[in-house]
């Protein structure tokens, strides 16, 4: 017996058939389908009947049948509100990769819709959209699904996105319209034979570089400026290289081809130099100059970004280090006096890092050796971009347009230090004072200043920044007798073919303190040990105190100092008891006091420890004084367990005046 369905006198024939189909669907899907076929056949122009048939197939998860129903409805009933709501749900599912079951079904169903209907659906949906962003997204979806339409719709979409961004008055180049233009549309245009005017290609390349640079400079802010599902950009440089290669191909640029290949920096630099030396010499107005400008700039920014990223992530800072034998009196400041002023340098002069005059570069952590390569590559590119008036002028315009100042500050300081232009470096460090903040910014600033003043021979000014450094260091996490081998570096002082040695110093408590010590030791050696001064004992005592920190890295220098004391026959240092605690050093002084060691007169202990009211002198026959000396040295040995970092910091801060006395 058939079920009773309400009052059949109050429903139309169409509604009756639909109701019978719905009721049958609960127990007999085949009967339901038969009822719907009957309804669709009898009433082909009734939207409610046709849409209900689609809904039944959709509910039953019949992908192919649902696609067939949807296609028929879309072609006949495009003005129906229910139909457009379903279209919007479908296009939304196509633009996302959500795992929602309804979205998955709609995406699968779309793939079974005839291609001509797919194209018509996406195009009409885009044209009906009143929201500009929605319109652009739908057109992008159309272009991805139907690449053959890129030439037709792509240029118009470029204009729409650029106009929308302009009228939205965004303060940041990282915005939703620019993201669609650069990340989604331009790669599609590049992979198709779409002809665009050269002027527009340059403009699009500008916008692409600007977008990715801004994203890389402040990724956290960039994510805030983009919708949640669009904030993550995988491999920005790879994306920019794709645009660079495609743009260059359309402009006929030879150098751009390598951006589309697997390449390394050395190979690309060779290509740039070869191009510069052969084709770029045709004249400043030749189109090759534009090619050289943009390709070198993109390569420069890539190297610069990797360089800055390493400096910030480790973090590191470039400082003057030391070369030659430990007792050499060579001065890196000679680089500043011999370096030609910037305005007198030939425009075509490029840095050759392989020459004997180029500084040696080392890094405090072996895993970060790439920072040296990226820095030198950035230096090369910078010099090339300033090798002619035309390139320098065009690059200045491009830099201003791309707002590169914030990226260039630190690099230009490092470049000035590398080239020995210390006055220029000091000026730039002063300008950067308000830009770098936080502990690392403070450490970088004072390290650069201490290093640069040292290079200029202004040791007292260098000392002032060393004091600022040791008081700015983060607190020690563990008090140890001496730093571990892994915390220290042994490359701050090394032989070098060059007269200069630069070092990328990690901003850790131990290595910063070690560098400050090495800087002071080098300054004291140059200021005092190479001269016949009456207060040499004071300088020698200061150096011996400092050498304890990374003992025995400079054992040869200690041997040299002990030999000088032996040759003079005496040594006086009133701070000995306060700061000399290294067992090996104490044994050396004990030996000097013996007849085998030369019976050197040592005035190193205060009278407060003696029964006699005079300072210890190890020369003579006073056995009581000698016994007091031995006991005092034993007490010093007992202090060898004291944390050396705290001891040295106390020495630097408490004995500031005496240190400055030796440095002036």
Secondary structure, DSSP 8 states (H G I E B T S, - for coil): -----S-GGGS-HHHHHHHHHHHHHTT-HHHHHHHHHHHHHHTTT-HHHHHHHHHHHHHTT-HHHHHHHHHHHHHH-TT-HHHHHHHHHHHHHHT-----HHHHHHHHHHHTS-HHHHHHHHHHHHHH--SHHHHHHHHHHHHHH-GGGHHHHHHHHHHHHHHHHHHHT-SSS-SHHHHIIIIIIHHHHHTTT----HHHHHHHHHHHHHHHHHHHHTHHHHHHHS-GGG---S-HHHHHHHHHHHHHHHHT-SGGGGGGS---HHHHHHHHHHHHHHTGGG-TTSTHHHHHHHHHHHHHHHHHHHHHHHHHHHTEEEEE-EES-TT----TTHHHHHS--GGGS-TT----TTSTTS-EEEESSGGGTHHHHHHHHHHHHHHHHTSSHHHHHHHHHHHHHHT-HHHHHHHHHHHHHHTT-HHHHHHHHHHHTTT--HHHHHHHHHHHHHHHHHHTT-HHHHHHHHHHHHHHS---SS--SS--TTTS-S-SEE--SSS-EEEEEE--HHHHHHHHHHHHHHHHIIIIITS--TTHHHHHHHHHHHHTTTTTTTHHHHHHHHHHHHHHTEEE-TTHHHH---HHHHHHHHHHTSTTTT--EEE-S-GGG-SSSS----SSS-HHHHHHHHHHHHHHHHGGGS-HHHHHHHHHHHTHHHHHHHH-
